[in-house]
């Protein structure tokens, strides 16, 4: 799938399950809440930051492997997703938070 088609499809979602990498930032900038899955130790800071900021929920990779993700997702109500979407847009929609994080990461 080409990037523009993927972005269009993701922007229609109420929630996207994603590894804790760059996609979290892309989803938040589109106002799409995420369920963060830590798949690598180097993603921990991003996942923790997104979760504590109200931009993402979390689940464990083992939960997905066991086929139990649906149980975690059933606990999330639509009102929470709408609230998260607003937080995402407010925090990331104008790109200012992303820009600040990139500057911090690059130490500039």
C-alpha positions as CSV (number, residue, x, y, z in Angstrom):
1,X,0.0,0.0,0.0
2,X,1.4,3.4,-0.9
3,X,2.0,5.9,1.9
4,X,-0.7,8.4,0.9
5,X,-3.3,5.6,0.7
6,X,-2.2,4.2,4.1
7,X,-2.4,7.7,5.7
8,X,-5.9,8.2,4.2
9,X,-7.1,4.8,5.6
10,X,-5.5,5.4,9.1
11,X,-7.1,8.9,9.3
12,X,-10.5,7.2,9.1
13,X,-9.8,5.0,12.2
14,X,-11.1,5.6,15.7
15,X,-8.1,3.8,17.1
16,X,-5.0,2.2,15.6
17,X,-2.9,-0.5,17.3
18,X,0.7,0.5,16.6
19,X,4.3,-0.3,17.7
20,X,5.9,2.5,19.7
21,X,7.7,4.1,16.9
22,X,7.3,7.0,14.4
23,X,3.8,6.0,13.6
24,X,2.6,7.2,17.0
25,X,3.6,10.7,16.0
26,X,1.9,10.5,12.6
27,X,-1.3,9.1,14.1
28,X,-1.4,11.8,16.8
29,X,-0.8,14.6,14.2
30,X,-3.9,13.3,12.4
31,X,-6.0,13.2,15.6
32,X,-6.1,9.4,15.6
33,X,-5.7,7.8,19.1
34,X,-3.4,4.7,19.3
35,X,-2.9,1.6,21.3
36,X,0.8,1.5,21.8
37,X,2.6,-1.8,21.7
38,X,6.2,-1.8,23.0
39,X,8.1,-4.0,20.5
40,X,11.6,-2.8,21.2
41,X,13.3,-1.3,24.3
42,X,14.2,1.8,22.4
43,X,10.5,2.6,22.0
44,X,9.8,2.7,25.8
45,X,10.3,6.5,26.2
46,X,7.9,7.2,23.3
47,X,5.3,4.8,24.5
48,X,5.5,6.1,28.1
49,X,5.3,9.7,26.9
50,X,2.3,9.1,24.7
51,X,0.5,7.2,27.4
52,X,1.2,9.7,30.2
53,X,0.1,12.6,27.8
54,X,-3.2,10.9,27.1
55,X,-2.4,10.3,23.4
56,X,-2.3,6.5,23.6
57,X,-3.4,3.5,25.5
58,X,-1.0,0.6,26.0
59,X,-1.1,-3.2,25.6
60,X,1.6,-5.8,25.7
61,X,2.9,-7.8,22.8
62,X,2.2,-11.0,24.8
63,X,-1.5,-9.9,24.9
64,X,-1.6,-9.7,21.1
65,X,0.2,-13.0,20.7
66,X,-2.2,-14.8,23.1
67,X,-5.1,-13.4,21.1
68,X,-6.4,-11.4,24.0
69,X,-6.2,-7.9,22.5
70,X,-9.9,-7.7,22.0
71,X,-10.4,-7.9,25.8
72,X,-8.2,-4.7,26.3
73,X,-10.0,-2.9,23.4
74,X,-13.5,-3.7,24.9
75,X,-12.5,-1.7,28.0
76,X,-12.2,1.5,25.9
77,X,-15.3,3.5,25.3
78,X,-16.0,5.8,22.4
79,X,-16.1,8.9,24.6
80,X,-12.5,8.2,25.7
81,X,-11.5,7.9,22.1
82,X,-13.1,11.2,21.2
83,X,-11.3,12.8,24.1
84,X,-8.0,11.3,23.1
85,X,-8.5,12.5,19.5
86,X,-9.0,16.1,20.8
87,X,-5.8,15.8,22.9
88,X,-3.9,14.4,19.9
89,X,-5.0,17.3,17.7
90,X,-4.4,19.9,20.4
91,X,-0.9,18.5,21.2
92,X,0.3,17.4,17.8
93,X,-2.2,18.7,15.2
94,X,-0.3,21.9,14.6
95,X,3.0,20.2,14.6
96,X,4.5,22.3,17.4
97,X,4.9,19.5,19.9
98,X,6.4,17.2,17.2
99,X,8.8,20.0,16.2
100,X,9.8,20.6,19.8
101,X,10.4,16.9,20.3
102,X,12.5,16.6,17.2
103,X,14.6,19.6,18.3
104,X,15.1,18.0,21.7
105,X,16.0,14.7,20.1
106,X,18.5,16.4,17.8
107,X,19.8,18.6,20.7
108,X,19.2,21.8,18.8
